[in-house]
Amino acid sequence: MNDEDARTRNPRKPWIVGVSGASGTPYAAAVVRGLLEAGEDVDLVVSRASRLTVLDETGHPFRDAHAAEDLGRWLAQGADGTDDTFDAEALGAARVRHWTPGDLAAGPSSGSYPAQGMLIVPASTACVAGVALGLSKDLLQRVASVTLKERRPLVVAVREAPLHRGTLQHLVELDEAGAVVVPASPAFYSGARTVQGLVDFVAGRVLDAAGVEHTLYRRWRGGVTPGR
């Protein structure tokens, strides 16, 4: 069977990862790494607002014209700023397809585009409001609306504190529409000893909500707290 036949029989069906402008871009990198380690394909939508956050939190830009290069650098950096923590090429970063946030004609903007679901991580309150209201002002919000209407899994990792009444109402609306809301709240029972360990816990909970297997954190088994 040649490569074309293989693609026909096993069409690409990615998870779509949306990155909004909220603080917490290391969570997004950890989720993408987790998906690639699980053998999943990824479609990535990095909003315009998040470009500044990526630069601020990693020291590196994310540019549409250099997406592959910048993605590799982003995935290779740990949450503590240490480079070469991960081998992006070995992870399969080539399986990540990048879509520009202003391209409303992109493949994922249509319900006929094959996708497993969408993970928004981190999700800003503005992103939460836009998705809850169905604004579709950019590709990230449009894909989220498509995901909901097609009844595919949508996981929203909101990253903000405190939350006011309007955002809480929007989160309830998303829950009622079928989305899973996962606050970016690290837990400590898994025995994390580094910032990356706390980041991986949140990323793991996002993947749990999507039903993707991973080994990002130590699971609670009952009894004595792990590491005690």
Buried (B, 14 or more C-beta within 10 A) or exposed (E): EEEEEEEEEEEEEBBBBBBBBBBBBBBBBBBBBBBBBBEBBBBBBBBBBBBEBBEEBBEBBBEBEEBEEBBBBBBBBBBEEEEEBBEBEEBBBEBBBBBBBEBBEBBBBEEEBEBBBBBBBBBBBBBBBBBBEBBBBBBBBBBBBBBBEBEBBBBBBBBBEEBEEEBEEBBEBBEEBEBBBBBBEBEEBBEBEEBBBBBBBBBBBBBBBBEBEBEBBBEEEEEEEBEE
